[in-house]
Each structure stands twice: as C-alpha cells, then as structure tokens.
Amino acid sequence: MPRAQHHVSRALISENALKVLYRLKDAGYASLLVGGCVRDLMLGREPKDFDVVTDARPEQIRKLFHNARVIGRRFRLVHVRFGREIIEVATFRAIPHDASEEPIPQEGEEAEEIEDEIEDIEKFEDDAPAEATDHNIFGSQEEDAVRRDFTVNALYYDIRDFSVMDYVGGAEDLKRGVLRVIGNPESRYREDPVRMLRAVRFAAKLGFKFEEKTAAPIRDLAPLLTTVPPARMFEEVLKLFHSGYALETYEMLRHYGLFQHLFPLTEKSLEREEQGFPVTLLPRALANTDARVNEDKPVTPAFLFAAMLWEPVRQQMGELIASGINSYDAMFRAADQVLREQLRYVSIPKRFSVPMREIWSMQDRFERRAGQQAFRLLENKRFRAAYDFLLLRAATGEADQALADWWTHFQTAGDDERRAMTAQMAPATGTGKRKRRRRRRPSSAQVPRHE
C-alpha cells in the first residue's frame, strides 16, 4: 500500500523510533515498524509504543546502538532504551519445520509492558548466553508475518518508501472491524493459551468483533490457561485491566469462560447474590480504573487485586466470624486462605500483596473515629487507596454511606472541626471524664535487689 493509500505518517511516529528505523536503514538492513503501532496508526489512534523489525541479527543490532541490550534466553530481541522509552527491535522469524522446536514467544506483543514492570521483567530476562541464539529461527518478512498471532497485528510500515505491507489481509480486517487469528485458531491457542487472553484484550480495546472461527474454540480451550506459569499470568492481568478498557475486558472474559481460570474464587463468589441482587463492587472498581487510566491518573495493581479478591475474602470472613473468630483475626485468616489459593493461578508480588492486605485491614479501622484514631488513619500512606475502596463499598450498599460521607468531610475540614468531629465519636461516660487509675507503689519486699 503506497503512502497515498494509508494514514501512517512520520509525524505521528516517535522520534526515537525514527532514529532506530533510519540507523538500521542507513546500515543496509531492512527497517520496518510492525504490529500494534502500525495497526493503531492505520486506525487514527495514538500508539502506546513502537516496535521495529529487521533482517539484522540481535548482535548486529546491538552494535549499532550504544544504548541497546539483547534480552531473552530463548527468544532473543533487542531493547534500545531512550530514557523511559524503549524501542523493541526483533529479527524476522520463520516458522520451524518441527513445531516442538518453536520457543513460543509472544509475537506481536508491541512491547506493551507496563512501565512500572519493565525493571522486573528485565530482571528475569538477562543477557542470554551465546548458544541461546541457536534456538532462534530467523526467516523472511513474509514468514515473519504468517507466524504472528492476529491479522491486524501483522502490518508493516517500511521506512524506505513509506509503504504499508500486508501479507495476511490485516488491512481489510481493520476496515471491517474483525479480529482474526492467522492460521488454525485451535492450533494457535494450543501452542500458547495466552493468545486467548490477547484475543479478548484486542477485541475490547479496538471494539472489534471476533471472526467466527477465531471465537469458536475459546470456551473449550479455556482450561489450558491453568498450564501457563502464574508469573506470566501476572503480566497478562495487568495488560488486561490497566489499559483503559478493563470493564469490557472483564465482561468478555466471563462470557468466554476465561475469567474463572484467572480468578476462580472470585468467579465462584460472584455467582452468589446479596439479598437478590448481583455483587457489583468489582465492575464498579474496574469502571473507576478505566476512568483513571483515561484521565492519565496513576493506578496500582494493589488496588486492582484488592477489588478482584475482596468478595471471596469477605465471604470467608463472614464464615469465620460465624464460627466465633473475632473480625480482626477473621480478616487475616481469610486473606491468607484466598491469597494462597489465588497464587496457584496468578502471581501477586509482595510489593502489591502487602498494600492489598492493608487496604482490606483498614476497612475495619474506618469505624474507629474517636480521639486520635481518625488522625492516625488519615496519615497512613495507604489511606487514599483504602478510602477509595470504602467509597466503592458504600456505593454498592456493603458499607454505610454515612461513614463514607464522614471521612469525605473529615479530609477537607479544618483542624477545629476535625477535633469536634472526633469528639462526637467518643463513647459517652457517666461523669464526662475518665477517672485516672493510681499506680500502686511496690512494697519494699517487692523491690528487686541488685548486687
């Protein structure tokens, strides 16, 4: 497709991506943008990041850029870092003759790692030993296109003549708003079950409908998600729910039977109704997350997982309290039980599970507002997240709306009004003052002797 027939313009491409493209071209290598960035530019959207593909090998790419690093033990590619921006450069891949040799990389990923997770991902993808290159099967551009996952992710923008190249009908699928797997969908899902999650993510993000054959095997193959390492699932969950379309994604995951293999306890708890009404805290939380993402406000995985797992925690808390355990201990026991089960499916690093627990534990502390208790809670570093969680609970009728309103007003009140508000929360006494208990002085016989 020549320049006059598409919407991709260099003015819309990252300056750093152009640097990479031109340096590869000037060195005599093929130099193209690929995947989601081309797809989004064709749709008139602003890409989140830019991926480059070339016929240069990883070691050749690294020699061209002083700020480049080869990553991956089996599937080697290059990250060229420009401050916070990373341009991912991959070599054309071929489909191996023996499918068992395929390293099953997540092709077409468009480097969609959450910025906060880049450091952790690289921690596990250290520079590979030289022999790891033997596992990579390099090929032609056409082979590279065919081995990608979806047709709309297999479009190429060539910096040499500014054309867009399409080997698999992706441009037509973009026009029709259709998401279609390249090749046999069942085989592609069995090769890598995460492709089913990616299918849902792209359909929700783009507002596309599934091609019939692409959707048909998903429900039957959904249990294959349990074979995916929980650590990889953590990264996928962040992509699913922290990209600005979490609510639509959640509904599609449940529709196709995928959600239950990510959060089985949550799925089970959502089947129960409260006084004849469905539980709505999680959908509200996801809608709020979408709003924050779309307003460029920060979001944290701790809040996401707190919302995802709250219903099973709350139900187990109720059972433990009914058995005679106090509410404080019941919350921690329920949290331990739920988290232990959840980690079998999706890993939650401690830097997120610890604040998640704090968000839960602070819900009970919101009830205690007398004296200095309210002031101490307000100073807690998790207060804002816990308060937002309280608002969600109140909106669903689970928490007292008057309690949420009290804390909303308390945050904006002056010091004198705050003291008056907390004084009203103090328990009433008969005399108005508590009698101070005198400490008894020990007798001489009770005084310890020191030699």
Buried (B, 14 or more C-beta within 10 A) or exposed (E): BEBEEBEBEEEBBBEBBBBBBEBBBEBEBBBBBBBBBBBBBBBEBEBEBBBBBBBBBBEBBBEBBEEBBBBBBBBBBBBBBBEEBBBBBBBBBBEBEEEEEBBEBBBBBBBBBBEBBBEBEBEEBEBBEEEBBEBBBBBEBEBBBBBBBBBBBBBBBBBEEBBBBBBBBBBEBBEEEBBBBBBEBBEBBBBBBBBBBBBBBBBBBBEBEBBEEBBEBBEEBBEBBBEBEBEEBBBBBBBBBBBBBBBBBBBBBEEBBBBBBBBBBBBEBBEEEEEEEEBBBBBBBBBBBBEBBEEEEEBBBBBBBBBBBBBBBBBBBEEBBEEEBEEEEBBBBBBEBBBEEBEEBBBBEEEBBEBBBBBBBBBEBBEEBEEEBBBEBBEBEBBEBBBBBBBBBBBBEBBBEEBBEBBBEBEEEEEEEBBEBBEEBEEEEEEEEEEEEEEEEEEEEEEEEEE
